[in-house]
Amino acid sequence: MDNIRGALFMTLAMGLFASEDVLIKMVLDCVPMGVVLIAVGGVGAIVFALMAQMRGHSAFTRQFFHPVIVIRNLGELVGTACFVIGLTQVPLGLLSALLQANPLFVNIGAILFLGMTVGWRRWLAIGVGLIGVVVILRPGFDAFQPSALLGLGAAIGLAVRDVATRITPPGIHTLQTSSWGFLMGTISGALLLVVDPPVLPSVGDAGILIAATALGMAGYYLLTRAMQTGDVPAVTPFRYTRLVYAMIFALVFFAEVPDALTLLGAALIVGAGVYTLLREARVSRAARRAKPVASPVRPT
């Protein structure tokens, strides 16, 4: 029952994130990217900082400058900036399909930098997923869109964040890293204002930004509940429902219809990701079963 509830929370979280993407894409027609990132990132950073403070973990700490946290935050900055810029340049469905490659890059990063060892099956799954990325991008063909590389940049940047998160120093609370992550959105927004001057949003656009921020915060809450409620291997595959939401929303709100190769590439990426997650869960269960159990000490 817990796994079912966890899967439901995860599915709802992905729906909220996809809805946030739609609102941000809509408002980007009238409001500069930098203003959007500053507004959404600033509110998120403040809210999570206050939540962390209430639990005795200040967001204003020297740990912010720890090398691992610096790398994590730079990954967040690059990933967020690429995704938001991509919303203005790339169809939502295509951008979301490329973003699903994030778990594949997380696995590659863990292998290269964290010493994780994998067998040929998972290497094959990673290879299939990367083929899916190539199928979507189609480099060297007339259908190739250079701007689609922004989706790849978002997936890689957020993978850097996720790999660094795995080795976050002890004593740093999740709410602290969440606040810093949103702060990176604010910083990337400020940088973008250099090339895209600020414009004060209208009342209607401000309302959309507030709604987008609320959806993102609610999505984060449900994502956290999902990981706390169910087993990680059982819940995590439901992250890919974000792609389903994105393609439906792209069709309904922006009349975007993905072509056959984009759907094929997305299927390869999602299939490879789900297989990798299930394989990791199976190996972990086998390792736990094989672990010797200490014999009870009998009184003499």
C-alpha positions as CSV (number, residue, x, y, z in Angstrom):
1,M,0.0,0.0,0.0
2,D,2.9,2.4,0.8
3,N,4.4,1.9,-2.6
4,I,1.0,2.6,-4.3
5,R,0.7,5.8,-2.3
6,G,4.3,6.7,-3.1
7,A,3.7,6.1,-6.8
8,L,0.6,8.3,-6.6
9,F,2.5,11.1,-4.9
10,M,5.3,10.9,-7.6
11,T,2.8,10.9,-10.4
12,L,1.0,14.0,-9.0
13,A,4.3,15.7,-8.4
14,M,5.3,15.2,-12.1
15,G,2.0,16.6,-13.2
16,L,2.5,19.7,-11.1
17,F,6.0,20.2,-12.5
18,A,4.8,19.8,-16.0
19,S,2.0,22.3,-15.3
20,E,4.6,24.7,-13.9
21,D,6.5,24.3,-17.2
22,V,3.4,25.2,-19.2
23,L,2.8,28.4,-17.2
24,I,6.4,29.5,-17.4
25,K,6.5,28.9,-21.2
26,M,3.3,31.0,-21.5
27,V,4.6,33.9,-19.5
28,L,7.9,33.9,-21.3
29,D,6.2,35.4,-24.3
30,C,5.8,38.6,-22.3
31,V,8.3,38.5,-19.4
32,P,12.1,38.2,-19.9
33,M,13.6,34.9,-18.8
34,G,15.8,36.6,-16.2
35,V,12.7,38.1,-14.5
36,V,11.0,34.8,-14.5
37,L,14.0,33.0,-12.9
38,I,14.5,35.7,-10.3
39,A,10.8,35.6,-9.3
40,V,10.4,31.8,-9.1
41,G,13.9,31.2,-7.7
42,G,13.7,34.0,-5.2
43,V,10.4,32.9,-3.7
44,G,11.6,29.2,-3.6
45,A,14.9,30.2,-1.9
46,I,13.2,32.3,0.7
47,V,10.5,29.7,1.5
48,F,13.0,26.8,1.8
49,A,15.4,28.9,3.8
50,L,12.6,29.7,6.3
51,M,11.6,26.1,6.5
52,A,15.2,25.1,7.2
53,Q,15.5,27.8,9.8
54,M,12.4,26.5,11.6
55,R,14.2,23.1,11.9
56,G,17.4,24.6,13.2
57,H,19.3,24.6,9.9
58,S,20.3,28.0,8.7
59,A,20.7,28.6,5.0
60,F,23.4,31.2,5.8
61,T,26.3,28.9,6.6
62,R,29.9,28.3,5.4
63,Q,28.8,24.9,4.1
64,F,27.5,26.8,1.1
65,F,31.1,27.1,0.0
66,H,32.0,23.5,0.4
67,P,33.5,22.2,-2.9
68,V,30.8,19.5,-3.3
69,I,28.0,22.1,-2.7
70,V,29.7,24.5,-5.2
71,I,29.7,21.8,-7.9
72,R,26.1,20.9,-7.0
73,N,25.0,24.5,-7.3
74,L,26.8,25.1,-10.5
75,G,25.1,22.1,-12.0
76,E,21.7,23.4,-10.8
77,L,22.5,26.9,-12.3
78,V,23.5,25.5,-15.7
79,G,20.6,22.9,-15.8
80,T,17.9,25.5,-14.8
81,A,19.2,28.2,-17.2
82,C,19.3,25.7,-20.1
83,F,15.8,24.4,-19.4
84,V,14.2,27.9,-19.1
85,I,16.0,29.2,-22.2
86,G,14.9,26.0,-23.9
87,L,11.3,26.7,-23.1
88,T,11.6,29.8,-25.4
89,Q,13.4,28.0,-28.2
90,V,12.3,24.3,-28.3
91,P,8.9,22.6,-28.4
92,L,7.9,21.5,-24.9
93,G,7.5,17.8,-25.8
94,L,11.0,17.6,-27.4
95,L,12.6,19.5,-24.5
96,S,10.9,17.2,-21.9
97,A,11.9,14.1,-23.9
98,L,15.6,15.1,-23.7
99,L,15.3,16.0,-20.0
100,Q,14.4,12.3,-19.4
101,A,18.0,11.4,-20.2
102,N,19.0,12.9,-16.8
103,P,19.1,9.5,-15.0
104,L,21.3,8.0,-17.7
105,F,23.8,10.9,-17.2
106,V,23.5,10.4,-13.4
107,N,24.6,6.8,-13.9
108,I,27.5,7.8,-16.1
109,G,28.6,10.4,-13.6
110,A,28.4,7.9,-10.7
111,I,30.5,5.4,-12.7
112,L,33.1,8.0,-13.6
113,F,33.4,9.9,-10.4
114,L,31.8,7.9,-7.5
115,G,33.4,4.5,-8.3
116,M,30.0,2.8,-9.0
117,T,30.5,-0.5,-10.8
118,V,27.9,-1.9,-13.3
119,G,27.6,-5.0,-15.4
120,W,27.2,-5.2,-19.2
121,R,23.4,-5.1,-18.9
122,R,23.3,-1.7,-17.5
123,W,26.0,-0.5,-19.9
124,L,23.8,-1.7,-22.7
125,A,20.8,0.1,-21.2
126,I,22.8,3.3,-21.0
127,G,23.9,2.9,-24.6
128,V,20.3,2.4,-25.7
129,G,19.3,5.5,-23.9
130,L,22.1,7.5,-25.5
131,I,21.0,6.2,-28.9
132,G,17.5,7.6,-28.0
133,V,19.1,11.0,-27.4
134,V,20.8,10.9,-30.8
135,V,17.5,9.8,-32.5
136,I,15.8,12.9,-31.0
137,L,18.6,15.3,-31.9
138,R,19.3,13.9,-35.3
139,P,22.7,15.6,-35.7
140,G,23.8,16.0,-39.3
141,F,20.3,15.9,-40.7
142,D,18.0,18.7,-41.9
143,A,15.7,18.1,-39.0
144,F,18.5,18.9,-36.5
145,Q,17.7,21.8,-34.2
146,P,20.8,23.3,-32.6
147,S,18.6,24.8,-29.9
148,A,17.5,21.3,-28.9
149,L,21.0,21.0,-27.3
150,L,19.6,23.2,-24.5
151,G,17.5,20.2,-23.4
152,L,20.7,18.1,-23.4
153,G,22.5,20.8,-21.4
154,A,19.6,20.8,-18.9
155,A,19.8,17.0,-18.5
156,I,23.6,17.1,-18.0
157,G,23.6,20.1,-15.7
158,L,20.9,18.5,-13.4
159,A,22.8,15.2,-13.5
160,V,25.9,17.0,-12.1
161,R,23.6,18.3,-9.4
162,D,22.2,14.9,-8.6
163,V,25.7,13.2,-8.6
164,A,27.0,15.8,-6.2
165,T,23.9,15.4,-4.0
166,R,24.9,11.7,-3.5
167,I,28.1,12.9,-1.7
168,T,26.6,15.9,0.1
169,P,28.7,16.3,3.3
170,P,26.9,15.1,6.5
171,G,25.1,17.7,8.5
172,I,23.7,19.5,5.5
173,H,19.9,19.3,5.5
174,T,17.8,18.8,2.4
175,L,16.0,22.0,3.0
176,Q,19.3,23.9,2.9
177,T,20.3,22.4,-0.4
178,S,16.8,23.1,-1.8
179,S,17.1,26.8,-0.8
180,W,20.5,27.0,-2.4
181,G,19.2,25.3,-5.5
182,F,16.4,27.9,-6.0
183,L,19.0,30.6,-5.3
184,M,20.9,29.4,-8.3
185,G,17.9,30.0,-10.4
186,T,17.9,33.6,-9.1
187,I,21.5,34.0,-9.9
188,S,21.1,32.6,-13.4
189,G,18.2,35.0,-13.9
190,A,20.3,38.0,-12.9
191,L,23.0,36.9,-15.4
192,L,20.4,36.6,-18.2
193,L,19.2,40.2,-17.5
194,V,22.5,41.3,-19.0
195,V,21.4,40.3,-22.4
196,D,17.6,40.5,-21.9
197,P,16.8,43.8,-20.0
198,P,14.1,43.5,-17.2
199,V,10.5,44.3,-17.8
200,L,8.0,44.7,-15.0
201,P,5.4,42.0,-15.4
202,S,1.7,42.9,-15.6
203,V,-0.7,42.0,-12.9
204,G,-1.8,39.0,-15.0
205,D,1.7,37.8,-15.7
206,A,2.6,38.2,-12.0
207,G,-0.3,36.0,-11.1
208,I,0.9,33.4,-13.6
209,L,4.4,33.5,-12.0
210,I,2.9,33.1,-8.5
211,A,0.8,30.1,-9.7
212,A,3.9,28.6,-11.4
213,T,5.9,29.0,-8.2
214,A,3.1,27.5,-6.1
215,L,2.9,24.5,-8.4
216,G,6.7,24.0,-8.3
217,M,6.7,24.1,-4.5
218,A,3.8,21.7,-4.2
219,G,5.5,19.4,-6.7
220,Y,8.6,19.4,-4.6
221,Y,6.6,18.6,-1.5
222,L,4.9,15.6,-3.1
223,L,8.2,14.4,-4.6
224,T,9.6,14.4,-1.1
225,R,6.6,12.6,0.3
226,A,6.8,10.0,-2.5
227,M,10.4,9.2,-1.7
228,Q,9.6,9.0,2.0
229,T,6.4,6.9,1.6
230,G,7.4,4.1,-0.8
231,D,10.5,2.1,-1.7
232,V,12.8,4.2,-3.9
233,P,13.1,1.5,-6.7
234,A,9.3,1.2,-6.8
235,V,8.5,4.9,-6.8
236,T,11.3,6.4,-8.9
237,P,10.2,5.0,-12.4
238,F,7.0,7.1,-12.1
239,R,9.2,10.2,-12.6
240,Y,8.9,9.4,-16.3
241,T,5.2,10.3,-16.2
242,R,6.4,13.9,-16.5
243,L,7.0,13.2,-20.2
244,V,3.5,11.9,-20.7
245,Y,2.1,15.1,-19.0
246,A,4.4,17.3,-21.1
247,M,3.4,15.8,-24.4
248,I,-0.3,16.0,-23.6
249,F,0.0,19.6,-22.4
250,A,2.2,20.5,-25.4
251,L,-0.6,19.3,-27.7
252,V,-3.4,20.9,-25.8
253,F,-1.8,24.3,-25.1
254,F,0.7,24.8,-27.9
255,A,-0.6,22.5,-30.6
256,E,2.7,20.7,-30.7
257,V,2.7,17.2,-32.2
258,P,5.9,15.3,-31.8
259,D,7.1,13.4,-34.9
260,A,7.7,9.7,-35.0
261,L,11.5,9.9,-34.4
262,T,11.0,12.1,-31.3
263,L,8.5,9.5,-29.9
264,L,10.9,6.7,-30.8
265,G,13.8,8.4,-29.1
266,A,11.8,9.2,-26.0
267,A,10.7,5.5,-25.8
268,L,14.3,4.4,-26.0
269,I,15.3,6.9,-23.3
270,V,12.5,6.0,-20.9
271,G,12.8,2.3,-21.5
272,A,16.5,2.3,-20.8
273,G,15.9,4.4,-17.7
274,V,13.2,2.2,-16.3
275,Y,15.3,-0.9,-17.0
276,T,18.3,0.6,-15.2
277,L,16.2,1.4,-12.2
278,L,14.6,-2.0,-12.0
279,R,18.0,-3.7,-12.5
280,E,19.6,-1.7,-9.7
281,A,16.7,-2.6,-7.4
282,R,17.1,-6.3,-8.3
283,V,20.9,-6.2,-7.7
284,S,20.3,-4.4,-4.3
285,R,17.8,-7.1,-3.2
286,A,20.2,-9.9,-4.2
287,A,23.0,-8.2,-2.2
288,R,20.9,-7.9,0.9
289,R,19.8,-11.6,0.7
290,A,23.4,-12.7,0.2
291,K,24.6,-10.7,3.2
292,P,25.5,-13.1,6.0
293,V,23.5,-12.8,9.2
294,A,25.4,-12.9,12.5
295,S,24.6,-15.9,14.6
296,P,22.9,-15.1,17.9
297,V,25.1,-15.3,21.0
298,R,24.0,-18.1,23.2
299,P,24.6,-18.0,26.9
300,T,27.0,-20.6,28.2
